[in-house]
């Protein structure tokens, strides 16, 4: 049965654009989802295999057909192998992002990327000291060059440890070592995933999944953390600032330029180019009042928290932004970009501009981006958008009024600074019961869930029960659209959390950045655990991904659990075809790494699971 716009999204701006799309005969992700129904049940259960050309093979979940693949692989083996390949892809996505950031950093130190510089020298020196790089008698550029080489070595390293795993509490490090899952080089772990899942290699489900945990750790404490740290050095470590979010940030009288994807190397230059006097003058000549840059997904989150650049929306709003008819250019790099944008932009005047050498899409204008010509390329891209402004069809323009203020930019450093330099005040608030614990809520949108419903209702339930929420990615955008990222949202929190937020002038939900910035949450959790002299798994903390959909989310979930944080998934992963794998992920891992997964689509029930876990950890620490 066809869903109404109100059933598809809880966001009023999105509902309006969904109705406009239907009236104009425009296809969206929800329409394509309905055409896929019923979805393949074998795929949903994770019991189909096409890893060799004897297949594809599938296991009958009812035991009436094939119980093994042609090679003899059971449901347990097939499900575990498929999950490991998802982790490998997710870790590769984050880690390739990190590598590109480090390569840009290295080119900057060699004078080949003159558009970039060092924005956070304090962090540069701090990172250098972690790698044992001497600062004495060296210029900033020399220190940066040595750091760039050290960071690049983390990818090709054949033996561990990855340096940033040293940030974890000693108890967690000992556990990883004892289990043999301490990550070695980032690339080595990902390559080994592909080798192990080749026909005839690793055929023990537990053994396969343990390597999945090790690979995910090379993401969370390797690739993602490297990306976060080096981007802070290049572009500045975020500090709290205010901005606006939702489709209403688009302008009726300015050139609207949307940056979408995940890597801020280009988007930083786009933000600068949009302020270029020559381009602003050109915009006026074309009849525009100026140039308005706004973001979608994590590229948007990156510029939002460093520059206050407004956010148009999260993953499922990328098509709706174009449907407004007011977007001159949709500029994309990599990850979470729908290829459907090509056909969609063809229905409007929007230029769909792809910039990454790694990613192209149907119907794009190719304007490949290279660091050597960073600012010049950004100017060319923005100029293309400006020159497209006169082509806007006023009859097709309908920008929703909805937009919401938000406070963002809560890096781990900013949070500790707000607390006076150490986590002690937060620990005191937790010990005293004003704050029950911390909830980390992250992840994508998924058309299987009413847009933003899982995100917003889970977070509201947590703060109502005095749980301080930290958030990244599409969840952060959903919370911003719902008005949860402003200090006034403390009115929706329990009395204890409300008092803490009012005393510090902060929201009850703290925006910590993009998907790779979940590494910031790990750093914060480690700082709290070390202050208490315990492991991360002992903290009154829990994680959730209410609307996850991507392979990156699988890697994230695995490294968060491997770091000791109980995590609730709001959409069902493709593992239910194996009772052994399901039991290991939801129960068995507790006895191995001190944390596990739960699956609960209902956000209110998911919140209760998190609250029960937090209360249990409080009791174990003697805090009740």
Secondary structure, DSSP 8 states (H G I E B T S, - for coil): ----HHHHBS-HHHHHHHHHHHHTT---HHHHHHHH-S--HHHHHT-EE-SSTT--EE--TTSSS-SS-TT---HHHHHHHHHHHHHHHHHHHHHHHHHHHHHHHHHHHTTS-TT---S-HHHHHHHHHHTT---TT--HHHHHHHHHHHHHHHHH-SS---GGGGGS-HHHHHHHHHHT-----HHHHHHHHHHHTSTTS---HHHHHHHHHHHHHHIIIIIHHHHHHHHHHHH-----EEEEESGGGS-SSSEEEEEEES-HHHHHHHHHHTT-HHHHHHHHHTT-S-EEEEEEHHHHHHHHHHH---EEE-GGGHHHHHHTS--SEEEE-SSS--TTHHHHHTTSS-EEEE--TT---TT-EE----GGGHHHHHHHHHHHHHHHGGG--GGG-------EEEEE---HHHHHHHTTSSTHHHHHHHHHTSS-EEEEE-----TTS-BTHHHHHHHHHHHHTTEEEEE-HHHHHHHHHTT-SSGGGGGGS-HHHHHHHHHHT--SEEE--SGGGHHHHHHHHHHHHHHHTS-GGGSSEEEEETT--SHHHHHHHHHHHHTT--EEESS--TTTT-HHHHHIIIIIHHHHHS--EEE-SSHHHHHHHHHHHHHHHHHHTT--
